[in-house]
Amino acid sequence: MNSKTLVKKFNLSKEALERVSQCIKKAESKTSGEIVLAVAAESDDYSVWELFAALALSLASTIVMMPFADQIRNFYDSFNWAAPEWYLPAIYTFTSFSLVLLFFGLINLIPALDRLVIPKALKKRLVSQRALRAFCELGVYATRERTGILIYVSFLEKQARVLADEGIAKKIGPDLWSLIVNGLAEEIGKKNVEGAFCEAVEKCGDLLAQYFPADKDDNPDELDDGVVILER
């Protein structure tokens, strides 16, 4: 899924993205902290699991077809006078291979099916790993006072994370970030993506302002204020 498709899935127009960016700027104006909002289509390549599911579904479909071998033979014989002996195994082999391709394509195209075939614990772990990688890639760890925050949202897994740098973690416990993550996921589930993003950013900004108020004379904007679309 490319960035344009991802933005479309989230139902975010160019104007909506700009409004979210303004929310980030407003939140950062009250604090010396930095907030980065990043979204990804998926946190990892789940092709192995998708292929495994397609193979399992194809095998199950082939087993279901086996009791109907006589009907398949009679149907084929009605079009052929002298069918070779190998045609029935060939039909089953071709059908099984075609079903693998069909199921694999469907699982890739339909996120709801994809979520079903990927183990829940694996999704949770890989989302956390991708969020941590984004934290490093986007330089959230490299702010002057170690007061960067990453809000990370992964579309396929329907999961979000908030990661705070060590300067923030010393003063604000993880429970507060969990509340923000839960609210973010709930609002996205209601299709209120723009509102969910802005609300999460505002809550992060308010928390940061309590512990890291802005210095009116020295409050540089160190990180990107726009919504970062992460490619695989």
C-alpha positions as MATLAB code, in Angstrom:
seq = 'MNSKTLVKKFNLSKEALERVSQCIKKAESKTSGEIVLAVAAESDDYSVWELFAALALSLASTIVMMPFADQIRNFYDSFNWAAPEWYLPAIYTFTSFSLVLLFFGLINLIPALDRLVIPKALKKRLVSQRALRAFCELGVYATRERTGILIYVSFLEKQARVLADEGIAKKIGPDLWSLIVNGLAEEIGKKNVEGAFCEAVEKCGDLLAQYFPADKDDNPDELDDGVVILER';
ca = [
       0.000    0.000    0.000;
       1.568    3.311   -1.065;
       1.232    6.650    0.722;
      -1.646    7.884   -1.457;
      -3.656    4.737   -0.800;
      -2.937    4.955    2.916;
      -4.113    8.558    3.106;
      -7.253    7.543    1.199;
      -7.872    4.633    3.603;
      -7.676    7.069    6.499;
      -9.987    9.425    4.582;
      -7.587   12.326    4.980;
      -7.663   15.133    2.438;
      -4.788   17.536    1.851;
      -6.710   20.093    3.892;
      -7.178   17.601    6.747;
      -3.461   16.830    6.791;
      -2.730   20.553    6.968;
      -5.161   20.975    9.884;
      -3.424   18.151   11.753;
      -0.096   19.827   11.077;
      -1.471   23.067   12.556;
      -2.596   21.103   15.628;
       0.967   19.855   16.079;
       2.377   23.369   15.761;
      -0.160   24.705   18.267;
       0.611   21.928   20.768;
       4.362   22.481   20.431;
       3.996   26.236   20.959;
       3.147   25.542   24.634;
       6.126   23.287   25.349;
       9.804   22.768   24.705;
       8.940   19.202   23.705;
       8.574   17.973   20.134;
       5.712   15.861   18.759;
       5.979   13.689   15.652;
       2.939   11.936   14.176;
       3.728    9.003   11.875;
       1.384    6.576   10.128;
       2.143    3.332    8.304;
       0.106    1.009    6.111;
       1.493   -1.967    8.048;
       4.327   -2.520   10.468;
       5.914   -5.484    8.697;
       5.694   -7.703    5.631;
       3.337  -10.541    6.523;
       3.675  -12.393    3.216;
       4.731  -15.650    4.872;
       1.574  -15.749    6.962;
      -0.577  -14.721    4.011;
       0.910  -17.506    1.874;
       0.498  -20.056    4.672;
      -3.175  -19.105    5.028;
      -3.694  -19.329    1.246;
      -2.113  -22.809    1.165;
      -4.257  -23.969    4.090;
      -7.449  -22.670    2.472;
      -6.512  -24.260   -0.860;
      -5.835  -27.607    0.833;
      -9.145  -27.446    2.680;
     -10.975  -26.618   -0.560;
      -9.288  -29.536   -2.370;
     -10.266  -31.946    0.416;
     -13.868  -30.733    0.168;
     -13.778  -31.406   -3.602;
     -12.497  -34.986   -3.264;
     -15.883  -36.686   -2.607;
     -17.155  -35.116   -5.832;
     -14.554  -36.830   -8.048;
     -17.199  -38.941   -9.843;
     -19.339  -35.895  -10.606;
     -16.306  -34.007  -11.909;
     -15.330  -37.020  -14.083;
     -18.860  -37.357  -15.497;
     -19.033  -33.644  -16.219;
     -15.677  -33.730  -18.015;
     -16.603  -36.908  -19.943;
     -19.697  -35.194  -21.291;
     -17.401  -32.932  -23.319;
     -14.786  -35.543  -24.266;
     -15.125  -38.981  -25.894;
     -11.828  -40.410  -24.747;
     -10.366  -38.583  -21.772;
      -6.833  -39.600  -20.664;
      -6.345  -41.194  -17.257;
      -4.335  -38.304  -15.882;
      -6.924  -35.592  -16.483;
      -8.617  -35.856  -13.052;
      -5.381  -35.433  -11.020;
      -4.474  -32.603  -13.379;
      -7.799  -30.885  -12.684;
      -7.248  -31.129   -8.932;
      -3.661  -29.896   -9.212;
      -4.617  -26.941  -11.405;
      -7.549  -26.067   -9.147;
      -5.404  -26.198   -6.008;
      -2.732  -23.966   -7.550;
      -5.375  -21.504   -8.773;
      -6.984  -21.380   -5.343;
      -3.639  -20.578   -3.710;
      -3.244  -17.596   -6.040;
      -6.860  -16.534   -5.503;
      -6.763  -16.729   -1.718;
      -3.351  -15.065   -1.518;
      -4.631  -12.183   -3.654;
      -7.811  -11.809   -1.604;
      -5.950  -11.809    1.704;
      -3.593   -9.108    0.394;
      -6.437   -6.986   -0.942;
      -8.789   -7.233    2.046;
      -7.215   -5.945    5.291;
      -9.904   -7.635    7.424;
      -8.808  -11.035    6.089;
      -5.164  -10.144    6.561;
      -5.768   -9.326   10.225;
      -7.433  -12.704   10.740;
      -4.498  -14.774    9.493;
      -1.762  -12.936   11.424;
      -1.302  -13.982   15.074;
      -2.348  -11.250   17.507;
       0.829  -11.473   19.591;
       2.974  -11.174   16.458;
       1.135   -8.049   15.317;
       1.538   -6.445   18.733;
       5.266   -7.170   18.828;
       5.965   -6.007   15.272;
       3.995   -2.781   15.711;
       6.087   -1.978   18.792;
       9.297   -2.762   16.885;
       8.303   -0.594   13.912;
       7.352    2.267   16.204;
      10.763    2.062   17.880;
      12.480    2.024   14.500;
      10.490    5.067   13.386;
      11.450    6.799   16.636;
      15.082    6.451   15.614;
      14.661    7.036   11.865;
      12.718   10.275   12.351;
      15.211   11.631   14.883;
      12.731   11.848   17.747;
      15.537   10.738   20.074;
      17.817   13.568   18.984;
      16.095   16.660   20.378;
      18.175   19.075   22.409;
      16.548   18.272   25.774;
      15.562   14.674   24.939;
      11.893   15.709   24.989;
      10.593   14.164   21.781;
       7.376   12.170   21.452;
       6.345    9.860   18.622;
       2.682    9.090   17.982;
       2.689    6.046   15.710;
      -0.373    4.545   13.980;
      -0.342    1.333   11.917;
      -3.375    0.848    9.653;
      -3.364   -2.900    8.978;
      -2.964   -3.930   12.608;
      -5.312   -1.209   13.881;
      -2.817   -0.361   16.605;
      -1.112    2.773   17.867;
       1.850    3.574   20.080;
       3.159    6.645   21.880;
       6.910    6.632   22.542;
       8.526    9.288   24.710;
      12.224   10.049   24.948;
      14.100    9.585   28.230;
      13.787   13.228   29.295;
      10.004   12.853   29.295;
       9.922    9.280   30.633;
      11.635   10.433   33.832;
       8.667   12.660   34.682;
       5.623   11.142   32.944;
       4.690    7.510   33.470;
       3.564    5.100   30.711;
      -0.008    4.873   32.033;
      -0.828    8.350   30.769;
       0.466    7.508   27.293;
      -1.635    4.322   27.332;
      -4.761    6.406   27.938;
      -3.911    8.579   24.953;
      -3.282    5.501   22.777;
      -6.616    3.962   23.783;
      -8.497    7.147   22.975;
      -6.671    7.460   19.654;
      -7.532    3.890   18.617;
     -11.157    4.313   19.690;
     -11.680    7.477   17.639;
      -9.955    5.997   14.576;
     -12.303    3.011   14.910;
     -15.190    5.487   14.653;
     -13.693    6.787   11.376;
     -12.889   10.114   13.035;
      -9.245   10.001   11.986;
      -8.544   13.727   11.772;
     -10.211   14.308   15.128;
      -8.343   11.364   16.638;
      -4.982   12.697   15.474;
      -5.638   16.234   16.702;
      -6.996   15.045   20.057;
      -3.971   12.806   20.663;
      -1.592   15.622   19.721;
      -3.406   18.080   21.998;
      -3.310   15.674   24.948;
       0.396   15.052   24.420;
       0.982   18.797   24.151;
      -0.924   19.507   27.384;
       1.054   16.860   29.276;
       4.355   18.177   27.963;
       3.385   21.774   28.808;
       2.953   20.803   32.474;
       6.471   19.460   32.797;
       8.312   21.131   29.928;
       6.812   24.598   29.379;
       7.938   26.594   26.403;
      10.755   29.092   26.714;
       9.448   32.205   24.960;
      12.955   33.322   24.043;
      14.340   29.955   22.960;
      11.906   27.338   21.654;
      13.176   26.037   18.291;
      11.050   23.758   16.125;
      13.407   20.788   15.869;
      11.264   18.168   14.086;
       8.788   17.952   11.214;
       5.269   19.158   12.117;
       3.499   17.387    9.270;
       1.988   13.883    9.258;
       4.812   11.528    8.296;
       3.753    8.708    5.957;
       6.099    5.776    6.481;
       6.759    3.558    3.487;
       7.492   -0.130    3.983;
];
